[in-house]
Amino acid sequence: MQSSFAYISKYIVALTDVILVSVVFLISAELTEYVFGLNIRDFYKYYLLIVNSTWLVIALAFGLYTAIGMENLEKFYRSTFRCSVFHLLFFGITLFFIENSFLSLKVFIFFYPLLGLGLLLSRFVGTYFQMVVLSKFNVRKSVAIMGNNQGGQKLAQYFSTHELNYSFEGFLSESDSLLVNDKGELMPAAFGQLQKAVDQNINEVYVSLKPERMSLTTSLLAEAERQCIRIKLVPDLSMENRIPFEMSFMGELPVLSVRQEPSYEIENRFKKRVFDLFFSSLVIIFLLSWLYPILAILIKLESPGPVLFKQQRSGRDNKPFWCYKFRSMEVNENSDSLQASKNDSRVTRLGKFMRKTSIDELPQFFNVLQGTMSVVGPRPHMLKHTKQYSRIIEKYMVRQFMKPGITGWAQVNGYRGETKDPALMEKRVTHDIWYMENWTAMLDVKIVFLTVINILTGEENAI
């Protein structure tokens, strides 16, 4: 639960940022007029609306003002930097398409350097203010733990990383003493620890217990309430390693998910989709707009057939979709059943170059715009291969939970191209599942950069 200080802080920071963005923009406009002689005073209100709304949308998309983000200073500063970069991109594109607004782009010369300095200063001042408030005033929940077991230690680690909400007073006992016996009767250790909580004015006491002992806590809860102590029961599931679950709630009902999927959360799905739309639009506008007609002519000249090769592949939730590529082979009957291999006679001379440089994959950015693919994700396989490998690789179908990508974590780690060996496919699947369970927006950016580097340096497994 959030403390009142944490709850109010995120609104204060958001308001401060809006004021800062507005003031910096107005100063930048005045400097633009003074240096370049461009008067945009008549458009102040109009541009202020755009610049602030753009900032708020991006900040909300990146979770800049969430309690968790503000508690983790490293994450908070990193999110601030990302918001600034994306604001530059989106605000610049917006102004570019507004009639006669190109003149105001000169405001950027002053706006973003000043905004960067302003945000840096405000973050340092805010951090200092937060430290002063936390040290001088009692604004956090005072919490302690009963049960010095693995579950309790993980809980202690959580409290230590969420200092904006909790003042962790430690364990009420150095040992994991038995609190209730098998009959549900309170043991002396429980009385001692509850009395210690009263003496230390603890607001909340968290009790880490094995799941099978949760039903025996009636007397413990009654005694805690008698002494005006709030008790929170935390099941110690640290030894239940057979199921790597994640707990969430539907109303009051606890729900266990057997696998972490950060990219499945609606907020993160929105972030990923915004990135996909932005990045694919840049590729299509600035690269495919002129490269597509050139390759279309060359493909047609080398061999008869269509410019694009389309094939049904396995998408998210194992639903088939049409995947697009530049045709790199001569038209043949086996294209939907026989995977390309090294020195494949079906591949044309231009096709070899396109495959080596991954140019043949560029039309898949149209798939990204359609929403059937993502820029980053597990590579989509032919329907035949999905059916084949799902029978011999235990967790193969887990990768199908995600939208397939043009590039992925497996590919930048060397697992791309032809896969005849099931062991290599299993490693590819392992990397795909790791990506699904550890997704972040910055991981996508990292994979895109690594992909570009691999293309420029040459990839051994490219065929």
C-alpha positions in Angstrom: 0.0 0.0 0.0 1.1 3.6 -0.7 1.8 6.0 2.1 0.1 9.4 1.8 3.5 11.0 1.1 4.1 8.6 -1.8 0.6 9.2 -3.1 0.9 13.0 -3.0 4.5 13.1 -4.3 3.7 11.7 -7.7 1.2 14.5 -8.3 3.6 17.1 -7.1 6.3 15.8 -9.4 3.9 15.7 -12.4 2.7 19.3 -11.7 6.3 20.5 -11.3 7.3 18.9 -14.6 4.4 20.5 -16.5 5.4 23.9 -15.0 9.0 23.3 -15.9 8.2 22.3 -19.5 6.0 25.3 -19.9 8.5 27.8 -18.5 11.4 26.3 -20.5 9.4 26.5 -23.7 8.5 30.1 -23.2 12.1 31.0 -22.4 13.2 29.1 -25.5 10.6 31.0 -27.7 12.0 34.3 -26.4 15.5 33.2 -27.1 14.5 32.1 -30.6 13.0 35.5 -31.3 16.1 37.3 -29.9 18.6 35.2 -31.9 16.7 34.4 -35.1 14.1 37.2 -35.2 11.3 34.6 -35.4 8.1 35.8 -33.5 5.9 32.9 -32.4 4.2 34.7 -29.5 0.9 34.4 -31.3 1.2 30.6 -31.1 2.3 30.3 -27.4 -0.9 28.9 -26.2 -1.2 26.5 -29.1 2.3 25.2 -28.8 2.1 25.0 -25.0 -0.9 22.7 -25.3 1.0 20.4 -27.7 4.3 20.4 -25.8 2.6 19.7 -22.4 0.1 17.1 -23.7 2.9 15.3 -25.5 5.0 15.2 -22.3 2.1 13.9 -20.2 1.2 11.2 -22.6 4.8 9.9 -22.9 5.3 10.2 -19.1 2.2 8.2 -18.4 3.2 5.6 -21.1 6.6 5.1 -19.5 5.1 5.0 -15.9 7.2 8.0 -14.9 4.8 9.0 -12.1 3.9 5.6 -10.7 4.8 4.9 -7.1 7.1 2.1 -8.0 9.0 4.2 -10.5 9.4 7.0 -8.0 10.6 4.7 -5.3 13.4 3.4 -7.4 15.7 6.4 -8.1 17.6 4.6 -10.9 14.4 3.7 -12.6 13.0 7.2 -12.1 16.0 8.9 -13.6 16.2 6.4 -16.5 12.4 7.0 -17.2 13.0 10.7 -17.2 15.7 10.4 -19.8 13.6 8.1 -22.0 10.6 10.5 -21.8 12.9 13.4 -22.9 14.2 11.5 -25.9 10.7 10.4 -27.0 9.3 13.8 -26.4 11.9 15.2 -28.8 10.9 12.7 -31.5 7.2 12.9 -31.2 7.0 16.7 -30.7 9.4 17.2 -33.6 7.3 15.0 -35.9 4.1 16.7 -34.8 5.5 20.2 -35.6 6.9 19.0 -38.9 3.5 18.0 -40.2 1.8 21.3 -39.0 1.5 23.9 -41.7 4.2 26.6 -41.4 5.4 25.2 -38.1 8.9 24.3 -39.5 10.1 27.8 -38.5 9.4 27.0 -34.8 11.7 23.9 -35.0 14.5 26.4 -34.3 13.1 26.6 -30.8 14.5 23.1 -30.3 18.1 24.5 -30.3 17.3 26.1 -26.9 14.3 24.1 -25.7 15.8 20.6 -25.2 19.2 21.5 -23.7 17.4 23.8 -21.2 14.8 21.2 -20.5 17.5 18.6 -19.9 19.2 20.9 -17.4 15.9 21.8 -15.8 14.9 18.2 -15.3 18.3 17.2 -14.0 18.1 20.1 -11.5 14.5 19.4 -10.5 15.3 15.7 -9.9 18.3 16.5 -7.7 16.2 19.0 -5.7 13.3 16.6 -5.5 15.5 13.8 -4.3 17.1 16.0 -1.6 13.7 17.2 -0.5 12.4 13.6 -0.3 15.4 12.5 1.8 14.8 15.5 4.2 11.1 14.7 4.6 11.7 11.0 5.1 14.4 11.6 7.8 12.7 14.5 9.6 9.0 13.5 9.5 7.0 10.4 10.2 5.4 10.0 6.8 5.9 6.3 6.2 4.3 3.1 7.6 6.4 1.6 10.3 6.5 -2.2 9.6 8.2 -5.2 11.0 8.3 -9.0 10.3 7.4 -12.0 12.3 9.0 -15.1 10.8 12.7 -15.0 10.0 12.5 -17.5 7.1 13.2 -17.2 3.4 9.8 -15.7 2.7 10.4 -13.1 5.5 13.8 -12.3 4.1 12.4 -11.6 0.6 9.8 -9.4 2.2 12.5 -7.5 4.0 14.3 -7.0 0.7 11.1 -5.6 -0.7 10.7 -3.1 2.1 14.3 -2.0 1.8 13.7 -1.1 -1.9 10.4 0.7 -1.2 11.5 3.2 1.3 9.1 5.8 0.1 6.2 3.8 1.6 7.8 1.8 4.4 10.0 2.3 7.3 11.3 -1.2 7.9 12.1 -1.8 11.6 13.5 -5.3 11.1 12.5 -8.7 12.3 10.8 -9.1 15.7 12.9 -12.2 16.3 16.3 -13.3 15.1 15.1 -16.9 14.7 12.1 -18.4 13.0 10.3 -19.3 16.2 7.1 -21.3 16.2 4.2 -18.8 16.6 1.3 -21.2 16.9 1.2 -24.9 17.6 -0.7 -27.5 15.6 -3.8 -26.8 17.7 -3.7 -23.1 16.7 -2.7 -22.1 20.3 -0.3 -19.1 20.7 3.3 -20.0 21.7 5.4 -17.8 24.0 7.4 -16.5 21.1 4.3 -14.9 19.6 3.4 -13.0 22.8 7.0 -11.7 23.0 7.1 -10.5 19.4 3.7 -8.8 19.6 4.8 -7.0 22.8 8.0 -5.9 21.0 5.8 -4.5 18.2 3.7 -2.5 20.7 6.8 -1.1 22.5 8.3 0.0 19.1 5.0 1.6 17.9 4.9 -0.6 14.8 2.0 0.2 12.4 1.9 -3.1 10.7 3.3 -6.5 11.4 3.8 -8.9 8.5 3.8 -12.6 9.4 5.6 -15.0 7.0 4.1 -18.5 7.4 4.1 -21.8 5.4 0.8 -22.1 3.5 -0.3 -25.1 5.4 -0.2 -23.2 8.7 -2.2 -20.2 7.5 -5.4 -21.7 8.9 -4.0 -21.9 12.4 -3.6 -18.1 12.8 -7.0 -17.3 14.3 -5.6 -16.9 17.8 -2.6 -14.9 16.6 -4.9 -12.4 14.7 -7.2 -12.1 17.7 -4.3 -11.3 20.1 -2.8 -8.8 17.7 -6.1 -6.9 17.4 -6.5 -7.0 21.1 -3.1 -5.1 21.3 -4.2 -2.8 18.4 -1.7 -4.2 15.9 -2.5 -4.7 12.3 -1.4 -8.1 11.1 -0.7 -9.0 7.4 -0.3 -12.7 6.6 2.3 -13.5 3.9 2.5 -17.1 2.7 6.1 -18.3 2.6 6.1 -19.9 -0.8 9.9 -19.8 -1.2 10.3 -23.6 -1.1 7.6 -24.2 -3.6 10.0 -24.1 -6.6 8.0 -26.6 -8.6 5.8 -23.8 -9.9 7.5 -20.5 -10.8 4.2 -18.6 -10.3 3.3 -14.9 -10.0 0.4 -13.8 -7.8 -2.2 -11.2 -8.7 -5.7 -10.5 -7.6 -9.1 -10.4 -9.3 -11.1 -8.4 -6.7 -10.5 -10.4 -3.5 -9.5 -13.6 -5.3 -5.8 -14.5 -5.5 -4.7 -15.7 -8.9 -1.5 -17.6 -9.6 0.1 -17.2 -13.0 2.7 -19.9 -13.7 4.9 -17.5 -15.7 5.8 -13.9 -15.6 4.8 -11.9 -18.7 5.5 -8.2 -18.2 4.8 -7.5 -21.9 1.3 -8.9 -21.5 0.3 -6.1 -19.0 -1.9 -3.5 -20.7 0.5 -0.6 -19.9 3.5 -2.4 -21.3 1.5 -3.6 -24.4 0.7 0.0 -25.0 4.4 1.0 -24.8 5.5 -1.8 -27.1 2.8 -0.9 -29.6 3.8 2.8 -29.6 7.4 1.8 -30.2 6.4 -0.6 -33.0 4.3 2.0 -34.8 6.9 4.7 -34.4 9.9 2.6 -35.5 8.1 0.8 -38.4 6.8 4.2 -39.7 10.3 5.6 -39.8 11.6 2.5 -41.7 8.8 2.6 -44.2 8.9 6.4 -44.8 12.7 6.9 -44.9 13.9 3.5 -46.2 11.3 1.4 -48.0 9.7 4.5 -49.7 12.7 4.5 -52.1 14.3 1.0 -51.7 11.1 -0.9 -52.4 10.7 0.3 -56.1 14.4 -0.3 -56.7 14.3 -3.9 -55.4 11.0 -4.5 -57.1 12.6 -3.8 -60.5 15.7 -5.9 -59.7 13.7 -8.9 -58.5 11.5 -8.8 -61.6 14.5 -8.5 -63.9 16.3 -11.5 -62.3 13.4 -14.0 -62.3 9.7 -14.1 -63.1 7.2 -13.9 -60.2 5.9 -11.6 -57.6 8.0 -9.0 -55.8 6.8 -10.1 -52.4 6.7 -13.6 -51.0 4.0 -14.2 -48.5 3.7 -17.2 -46.3 1.4 -18.3 -43.5 3.3 -18.4 -40.2 2.5 -19.0 -36.5 1.6 -15.8 -34.7 0.6 -14.8 -31.2 -1.5 -17.4 -29.4 -0.6 -19.7 -32.3 -2.9 -17.9 -34.7 -1.7 -18.0 -38.3 -1.0 -14.8 -40.3 0.5 -13.9 -43.6 4.2 -12.9 -43.2 5.7 -10.7 -46.0 9.3 -10.9 -47.4 11.0 -9.7 -50.5 11.1 -12.8 -52.8 14.7 -14.1 -52.7 14.0 -17.4 -54.5 12.8 -18.5 -57.8 9.2 -19.5 -57.7 8.9 -23.1 -56.6 6.4 -25.6 -55.3 8.4 -26.3 -52.0 8.6 -22.8 -50.7 5.9 -23.5 -48.0 7.3 -26.8 -46.9 11.1 -26.8 -47.4 13.2 -24.4 -45.3 16.0 -22.6 -47.1 19.5 -23.9 -46.5 23.1 -22.8 -47.2 23.9 -22.9 -51.0 20.2 -23.5 -51.8 19.9 -23.6 -55.6 16.5 -21.9 -55.4 18.0 -18.7 -54.0 18.7 -16.1 -56.7 21.9 -14.0 -56.8 20.1 -10.9 -55.5 18.3 -13.2 -53.0 21.7 -14.2 -51.5 22.6 -10.6 -50.9 19.2 -9.7 -49.5 19.3 -12.7 -47.1 22.9 -12.0 -46.0 22.0 -8.4 -45.2 18.4 -9.2 -43.9 17.0 -6.8 -46.5 14.5 -9.5 -47.5 12.8 -9.1 -44.0 12.1 -5.4 -44.5 8.5 -5.8 -45.8 7.6 -7.3 -42.4 7.5 -3.7 -41.1 4.1 -3.7 -42.9 3.2 -6.7 -40.7 4.2 -4.5 -37.7 1.9 -1.7 -38.8 -0.9 -4.3 -39.3 -0.4 -5.5 -35.7 0.4 -9.1 -36.7 4.1 -8.7 -35.8 6.3 -6.6 -33.5 9.7 -5.1 -34.2 11.2 -7.4 -31.5 9.9 -10.8 -30.5 10.3 -14.5 -31.2 10.8 -15.2 -34.9 7.7 -16.6 -36.6 8.0 -20.1 -38.0 6.2 -21.9 -40.8 3.1 -23.7 -39.6 4.7 -27.0 -40.4 7.7 -26.3 -38.2 5.5 -25.1 -35.3 3.6 -28.4 -35.4 6.8 -30.4 -35.7 8.8 -28.7 -32.9 5.9 -28.5 -30.5 6.0 -32.3 -30.4 9.7 -32.7 -29.5 10.4 -29.5 -27.5 8.6 -29.4 -24.2 8.1 -25.6 -23.8 8.1 -24.7 -27.5 4.6 -23.4 -27.5 5.3 -20.9 -24.7 7.0 -18.7 -27.2 3.7 -18.4 -29.1 2.3 -16.4 -26.2 4.0 -13.3 -27.6 3.6 -11.5 -30.9 6.4 -12.6 -33.3 9.1 -10.2 -34.2 11.3 -9.1 -37.1 14.3 -9.6 -34.8 14.6 -11.1 -31.3 16.8 -12.0 -28.3 17.6 -15.4 -29.8 18.7 -13.9 -33.1 21.1 -11.3 -31.6 22.7 -14.2 -29.6 23.5 -16.1 -32.8 20.4 -18.4 -33.0 19.1 -17.6 -36.5 18.9 -19.1 -39.9 18.4 -22.8 -40.7 17.6 -25.1 -37.7 17.9 -28.8 -38.4 19.2 -29.7 -35.0 16.5 -29.9 -32.3 19.1 -28.9 -29.7 19.7 -25.6 -31.4 16.0 -25.0 -31.7 15.6 -25.7 -28.0 18.3 -23.0 -27.2 16.4 -20.6 -29.5 13.2 -21.3 -27.6 15.0 -20.8 -24.2 16.1 -17.4 -25.4 12.6 -16.5 -26.6 11.1 -17.5 -23.2 13.8 -15.5 -21.3 12.9 -12.5 -23.5 9.2 -12.9 -22.7 9.8 -13.1 -19.0 12.3 -10.3 -18.8 10.8 -7.8 -21.3 11.5 -4.1 -20.9 11.2 -1.3 -23.4 15.0 -0.7 -23.1 15.6 -4.4 -23.8 13.8 -3.9 -27.2 16.0 -0.9 -27.9 19.1 -2.9 -27.0 18.0 -5.7 -29.4 17.4 -3.3 -32.2 20.9 -1.8 -31.8 22.5 -5.2 -31.6 20.6 -6.3 -34.8 21.9 -3.3 -36.7 25.5 -4.0 -35.5 25.1 -7.7 -36.5 23.9 -6.7 -40.0 26.8 -4.2 -40.5 29.4 -6.7 -39.3 27.9 -9.7 -41.0 26.2 -12.7 -39.4 27.6 -16.1 -39.7 24.3 -17.9 -39.7 22.6 -15.7 -42.2 21.6 -17.6 -45.4 
